[in-house]
Amino acid sequence: MAPDQSVPFDPSALPGLDGWLLGMGWSPRDWVAQWESRGGLHLATHAWPFAVDPRWIWGVGFPLLTALEKAARSNQRLLFGLNGLPGCGKSSLAHWIEEAGAELEIPVSVVSIDDFYWPAAEMEAAMAGNPWSVPRALPGSHDLKLMEEALDHWLNSGKLHAPQFNKSLRQGRGDRAGWREHTAAVVLLEGWFLGVEATNDASLDPPLTPAERQYRPRMLQQLDRYQPVWNKLSSLWQLQAPAVEASRLWKQQQEDAMHQRTGARLSDDSLRGFVRMIETALPQKALQTIDRADVVVELTLDRVVRELRWR
């Protein structure tokens, strides 16, 4: 059952939030009053593509926006990261952050690592032969040179020139579709393996097929190439699933919702390949335990915000 939206939010109801707020210099009661005065649950409600549980807004939306606003006042350009498995609600949260920031005149922009996917021809070559038959999303599907150069230019000049990727083009295989200029003081970079480091720890993995076992070293080598981008992060937030297998349920729910809204969905074979890729392309221990994460928001299988932990 969702919380009663007419009852004032109590930060102590979410384990870890009180302590994090005190560490940020906020009295929990004053923090709630401040966000209520700025719109509360009505802030940027149009940004959510679905009815959102208030615990998402109070338990992760407002805390993340609080951190971003503090960073924006620091007179520095700072890059934040947002990690979460596909289907967890990460991209919807990031969109809400950008829309809420615009309403409150907080200078924050949201960029996905997927905006830096290779154009069509390069993407086809990069993804050829992968055992899951996915057209993108793997380590190696991004133009890292362009990503690094774009982020460095923003850090030095305040101007971020980033491509935009349209996943609906080429019969769902996607392609670049224009560019976007960002001039915000703070950028939130999001991605499903953002901040993940290569490891051979297979302790949480399901049994791999021979093809998956043969392909994984290539994925770990590619993942190493992302570390210079991860090193630019001033802070990383992780939306942590109870287990990597949760993405299987979440992606199915996401596809069902998209089908209801638009009539479009992935084929059953494509969906199976995608979720199998999430479960096996990288060691599950690496996806679940991200040492560089500053804040970890634990989610339940029902995508309820359960606890907030921080370094």
N, C-alpha and C positions, 0 to 999 in steps of 0.2 A: 504494500500500500504506500502511495506517495505521501510525503509529509503534507500537513494542512498548511496551505499557503497563507492563511489568515493569521497564523501564529508566528510571532517574531522568531527569527532564526537564533538558535543557541549554539555558539561555536563549540562549546564543550560537548555537544552531541556528536561531533566528528572527532575521533581520537587523533591527536596530534596537532589540530588546528590552533587551539589555544596557545600552545608552546611556540608554534611558528610565528603567530601574530606578535607575541611578546618579544620574540627575537627580532622582529621587524620594527619594533618600537611602538606597537599599537596596543592599546587596551582593547580586548575583544569586544566589550560593549560599545566603545566608541567607534570601533571599526564597523560593526553592524549598523550603527546609527548613521555613519558617514555614507555607506552604500545605500541604505534606505533613502537618504536624502537625495541621492543621485539617480533614483529610479528604481532601485531594488530589482525585483523579478520582472519589472516591466521594461528594463533597460534593453534596447535592441532586440526585443522579442521576435521581430520580423526575420532575424538572421538565422533562426533555428528552423530546419526543414521538417521538424517533428515536434510534438509536445514534449518539452524537456522537464525532467525531474528537478525540482528546486535544489536538490543536493548537488547537482552538477554546477549550478551557478554559484551557490554559496561555498561548496566544498572544493571547487577547483577554478571556476571562472573568475570569481572575485579575488581569490588569493593570487592567481597568475596575473590578473590585471593590476593588482596592488603592486606586485613586484615590478611589472613593466613600467608602471607610472613612476615608481621610485627611481628606476633606471633612467627614465626620460628626463628626470630633474637633475641628473648627475653631471650634466654638461659634457657627456661623453657619448660616442656612438657605441652601442652595446648590442651584441648578437645573442639572443636567447634561442634555445632549442626546445622543441616539443616532440617527444617520442611516444609512440603507441602503436600497437598492432592494428592491421587493417580491420575496420569494422567497429573499433572501440568507441568511436565518436570524436576522434582527434581532429579531423578536418572540419567538422561542424563546430567544434569548440574554437578552433583557430579562426574560422570565419566570424563567429560571434565576437571574439576578442577584437578583430579589426573593426567591425561595425560599432561595437560599444566604445572602442577607443575614439572613433571618429565622432560619435555623439558627444563625448566628453572632452574632445580636443586633446586627447593624449596622443602624442606623435609616435604611433606604432604601426608598422606594416607587417603583413604576413606573407611569407614566401615559402613554397614547398620545394623540397629537393627535386620533386617531380617536374617542376617548371624547367629544370635543366636536363630533362631527357634529351637524348640524341634526336636529331631530325630523322625522318623515316628511313632513308637508305642506311645511315650509320647504325640506327637501332636494329634493323634487320640483321646486319652483320654481327652486332654485339650479342644478340639473343639467339643466333643460329645454333641449333644442336643442344639446347638445354633440355633436360629430361622431363620437364614439366610442360613444355610447349607454351610457356607464357611469353607474351609479346613485349613485356617490359617489367619493371619493378625490381629486378635483381640487381645486386651490386654489379656495376659495369654498364648499366643502362643510362648512366648520366654523363654529361660532358663536364668532367671535373675541372679541366683547365678553365673553361668558361665560368664555372661556378666560383672557383677561387679568385679569378680575375675580377669578376663582378663584385664579390664581397670585399675584396681588398680595395677596389676603387671606392666603394661606399664608405668603408672605414676611414679612408684617407680624404674623401671629398664630400661625403654626405649624399652622393647620388648613386643609386643602384639601378642599373639597366639590366632587366632580367627578362628572358623569354617567357612565354606562356604556352602551356601544353594543353591541347584539346583531346581528351581521351575518346571522344566520339568519332573522330575522323578515321578514315581508312577502315571502315567497317569495324570500329571499336579497337583497332590497333593503335590509334592515336598519332598525332603529329604536332609539330610546333604551329602556333597560330598567333603571330604577333608578339609584341614586346610591351613591357610595362615599366614605367619609371617610378621609383620610390625615393622619397627624400626624408623619410621619418628618422628621428634620432635613435629609435630602437626597432630592430627587425626581429620577428619571431620566425624561425626556420623550422618547418615541420617535416617529419618523414618516419616511415615505419621502422627503419633500422638506424635512425639518426643517433649518433653517439656510441653505437655498438662497436666493440673491438674484437678482432679476430682471436679465436681460441680453438683449441682442438678438444675441449671438454665436451664429450658426447653423453654425459651422465643422464641427462633428461630426455635424450632423443628417442623417438620410436625407431624400430628397425629400418634401416635404409635399404633401398634396392641397390643392386650392383651399379646401375647407372648413376644413381644419386651419390653413392659413395665415391665413385670415380670423379664426379663433377664438383664435389664440395671443395677440394683444395683450390680449384680455380676461383670459387666464390670467396674463400678466405684471402687469397692473393688480391682479388679485386677490392675486398673490404679494407685491406691495409692502405689502399690508395686514397681512401676517404679521410684518413686520420688528420691530414693538414686542415681540412675543413672543420672537423670536430674540434680541433685545437683553437679555432677562432671563437668558440662559444664562451661567453662569460657566465652563462648559467644554463643548465639543462633540466627540464622537467620531464618525468616519465609517467605516463598513464599505464600502470602495470596490471596486466591480466592475471587472473588466478592461475592460468597455465596457457601455454602457447596454443593448445588445442581450442581454447575459447574462440579464437579467430574463425574457426570453422563455423560455429553457430552464428557469430556476429555477422560474418559475410553473407550467410544465407538469409538472415533477417534483413540485412541491408539490400540484398538483391530483391527480396520480396517486397520491401517498401518501395524501391525504385520502380518495380513492375506495376505496383498499384498506382503510382504517381504518373508514370510516363508510358507504360506498356512495353518498355524495353528491359532486357535482362541478359546476363551472360548465359550461354548454353550450359547445360549440365556438365559437359566434358570440360569446358573452360573453367567453370567454377571449381570443379574437383582438382584440376591441375593447379589453379591458383592457390587454394588452401593447402594443398600438399606441398607446394613450393614454400609457403610460409613456415610450415612445420619441419621442413627438412633441408632447405638450402643453406641455412646457417645453424650452428649449434643452439639448441633451445636455451641452454644456460647463458649464453651470451646475450640473447634477446631479453631474458628475464632479469638478469643481474648486470646492471650497467654501472660500473664503478664511478664514472664521472658524473652521474646524475646527482644534482643538488637537492631536488625534491622528487619524491616518489609518491604518487597518488594511487593507492591500491583500489582496484575495482573488483566487484563480485562478478559472477557469471552473468548476472542480470544487468550488468553495467551500472550498478549502484556504487557511488563513491563511499568506500568503507573506512579508509584511514589515510592520513597524510604523514609521511616521514620526511625528514630533511637531514642534511649533513650539518 
